[in-house]
Amino acid sequence: MTDTTLTGGCACGAVRYTSTAAPVLTAHCHCRDCQRASGAAYATVCAVPRAAFRVDQGETRSYRSIGDSGHGVVRHFCPTCGAPLFSDVEVAPDLSFLRVVSLDDPAVVTPTAHVYCASAQPWDTHPDGLPAFPRMPG
């Protein structure tokens, strides 16, 4: 990734955001909360420094849950179309976790791991050869 600026938003265009920093990590998250929020076997997320992230247009709605880590996660989504956008994770207060599918160009980031695989569905295989971790490596 040569340009460090990432832009994205929701499906209906009501919410837009920018990150002026490159992701510090990009992974497929298999935790149950990501499964439920995405309606899929996992959600692909990238973490950017919170200081470099801003919502440029619109306002999000959010809800707080307790993640697999036992700590709070606030998930932000568009109140109009419901598209998931980003999360604030208590154990990583200096990062914002963007939903890769909400980026204008999701192809600019490349996942490097599967995380929270202890919660992965047994029918979901990982043929991409990326490392798989039972939880978030630390």
Summary of the structure (lengths in Angstrom):
residues: 138
radius of gyration: 14.1
end to end distance: 23.8
largest distance: 39.4
contacts: 407
relative contact order: 0.25
helix: 14%
strand: 38%
